[in-house]
Amino acid sequence: MSKAAMSPTTTRQLATGEIARYRWIIAIVLVYVASCAYSTTTTTECSDCEPGRYCTNETRTHLFAAAPMLGGSKNETITCAECPAGQYQPKKGQTSCLDCSKGNYSGPGQPLCSRCPPGQYQDHEGKINCTFCAPGNYSNTPGSIWCKRCGKGNYTAAEGQTRCETCEPGYYQDKEVAKECNPCSAGSFCENDGCHSCTPCSSGHYALGPANVTCAACPAGTAPNRDSSNCLHCGPGNYCPKPGCSQCILCELGKYARTSGSTECIYCDEGQYQDRRGQTTCKTCSLGWYAITKGNSECTECPAGLFCPDPKSSPQPCPDNYYCPRGSSNYQSCGGLYRVNAEQSGCEMTTALVAIICVAVILNIIIVAIVIIYSMRKWRWGRRLVPEKVKLVKRSQISAVERATTPTPVMYEGL
C-alpha cells in the first residue's frame, strides 16, 4: 500500500506506534535537561564568585542531583560572600580578600580600593574610610598617607583642606601648623602676604594696632612711646622740630620751652640767661651783670670803671669823681680825704692823707722810743736804790722798837 493510499486512521496509528517505541529515550532526555536546569539555578562553583567576593565553601554539586530516580543525590550550594569594608578582591573565584593599602579605603564587596580624596589621608592598612586633615594641614593629591604642614605664614581654618591660605598683610604666623594668623601688635607691622613675623616700627614711627600694614611718622612736637604704639607730646623743656623724631630733644643752653608739644625752643630775652638744658623758663641777670642779646647761656659781669643799671643794656661809664668797681650796678663816690683812682675802679688816698699818716707814724715811733728809754733808766735806778732801802728798813725797824718800849708822855690840856 502506498503512502498516498493510506487513510487518516492508518496514519494516526503509525504515529502512535513511533511514539511508543521511543518514549524511554524521550524520558531520559527530559530528565537530563531538567537536571541541568536545576544544577544551573541552585549550585555554583568557587570560580563563579565575582570580584569583590570570595568563596566560603568549595563543595561541588553532581550532574544528576535533581534526578533521584537515576540514582543522583543533592549537595550543598557554594556561598560567595562580600569582601568586608577595608578589603578588596579584584579577581574571580578567590577564597579571601586583601587589605587596602595605606592611602586607600573601601566599602564592603569592592573589587578595588578607592584612593583617599584630596584633603584626607589614611596612614593604616585595611581601613573603611579616610581621615580629614586637621586644621593647619592639607593634602592636595589623592591617596595621601599623611597631610602636609601649611608652614609659617600660612594656615587652614577648617579640617579637610586641599590647600592652605596665606596670611594677609598685617597678620603673621610663626608656627608650622596653625588654624589662623595672628595680628601684628601695636608698634609692629607686616606689609606683605605670608609674613612669618611682624617688623617693629622704625625709629620715630608708630602703629596703633592691631593688624598694622605700615607705620606712620610721629608728628612734629611728639615722639613715639617705648613700644612705638603711640606718639606722646614732648614735655615742657623739650621739643621735636619735624615729623619722625625718635625722641624729644632737650632745649639747648640759652633757650626754653614752657608748654608741651613744642616744635622749637624759645630764646631767652635780653637781660636773661639759661645755663642748663631742658628748662621751662629763663633766669634774670643779677645786679651788676648784663646780657644785651637773646639766647644767652650766661650773663657778663660789668667791668671795672663801668656800671650796669639795666641788665638788658650795655654798661655805662662811671661819672667823673665817682668810681665803679667790677660788677657795679651803680656808681659810688669817695668821701673825706680819698679820691677816685685813674681806672675809676675804686678810691685812693689824697696827698694830704698820706702826709697825715706819715706824721702820725713818726710821732708813734718817737713815743715808743721815749717809753723804751724811760723804762730802761727806771730799771737802772731801781738797782742802785735797793741797798739804801734795806738800810732804811732796818733803821725804821729799830726806831719802831724803841718807840714801842718808851712811854709816851701824857699831855694835859691847860698846863
Buried (B, 14 or more C-beta within 10 A) or exposed (E): EEEEEEEEEEEEEEEEEEEEEEEEEEEEEEBBEEBEEBBEEEBBEBEEBBBBBBBEEEEEBBEBBBBEEEEBEBBEEBBBBBBBBBBBBEEBBBEEBBBBBBBBBBBBBBBEBBBBBBBBBBBBBBBBBBBBBBBBBBBBEBBBBBBBBBBBBBBBEEBBBBBBBBBBBBBBBEBEBBBBBBBBBBBBBBBEEBBBBBBBBEEBBBBEBBBBBEBBBBBBBBBBBEBBBBBBBBBBBBBBEEBBBBEBBBBBBBBBBEEBBBBBBBBBBBBBBBEEBBBBEBBBBEBBBBBBEBBBBBBBBBBBBBBBBBBBEEBBEBEEEBBBBEBBBEBBEBEEBBBBBEEBBBBEBBEEBEEEEEEEEEEEEEEEEEEEEEEEEEEEEEEEEEEEEEEEEEEEEEEEEEEEEEEEEEEEEEE
